[in-house]
Amino acid sequence: MGAYVLADALGRAEGDHRAAYDQYERRMRPFVAVNQALATENPGGPASEASVERAKNAISL
């Protein structure tokens, strides 16, 4: 998914890769933050259903 979002940002940036990277960061940060939190929520066990649902909905394409 990250590669798709980056490719989209690069395609829309009209050659300005810095603007594309900024757009990529803005779109991906919520998704990444939620998923990183899942890794530490319950060490050694599964994430809660509520957390999994938040992760699923953290980014819309």
Legacy VTK file of the C-alpha trace (Angstrom):
# vtk DataFile Version 3.0
C-alpha trace
ASCII
DATASET POLYDATA
POINTS 61 float
0.000 0.000 0.000
2.845 2.369 0.807
4.297 2.003 -2.682
0.907 2.741 -4.230
0.430 5.880 -2.113
3.966 7.071 -2.901
3.494 6.464 -6.635
0.254 8.434 -6.544
1.927 11.327 -4.708
4.840 11.369 -7.153
2.460 11.346 -10.093
0.507 14.303 -8.755
3.535 16.361 -7.713
4.499 17.415 -11.257
8.182 16.641 -10.726
8.455 18.109 -7.213
9.601 15.063 -5.257
9.758 17.014 -1.978
6.090 17.926 -2.270
5.334 14.284 -3.099
7.179 13.078 0.001
5.276 15.585 2.156
1.955 14.390 0.722
2.990 10.770 1.246
3.863 11.491 4.885
0.526 13.228 5.521
-1.455 10.356 4.002
0.507 7.493 5.555
1.280 8.835 9.069
-2.150 8.032 10.599
-2.060 4.492 9.189
1.521 3.896 10.323
0.919 5.291 13.817
-2.110 3.083 14.417
-0.332 -0.021 13.155
2.821 0.665 15.153
0.657 0.955 18.272
-0.768 -2.512 17.578
2.716 -3.982 17.956
3.074 -2.752 21.541
-0.538 -2.918 22.706
-0.441 -6.497 23.949
3.082 -7.961 23.723
2.915 -11.679 23.072
-0.790 -11.613 22.267
-3.227 -10.353 19.669
-4.416 -6.772 19.348
-7.910 -5.910 20.524
-10.736 -5.936 17.978
-11.234 -2.183 18.460
-7.588 -1.531 17.618
-7.754 -3.721 14.542
-10.834 -1.819 13.342
-9.044 1.532 13.875
-6.100 0.228 11.859
-8.375 -0.864 9.016
-9.945 2.584 8.859
-6.792 4.658 9.424
-6.306 5.374 5.740
-8.774 5.731 2.923
-7.745 5.373 -0.679
LINES 1 62
61 0 1 2 3 4 5 6 7 8 9 10 11 12 13 14 15 16 17 18 19 20 21 22 23 24 25 26 27 28 29 30 31 32 33 34 35 36 37 38 39 40 41 42 43 44 45 46 47 48 49 50 51 52 53 54 55 56 57 58 59 60
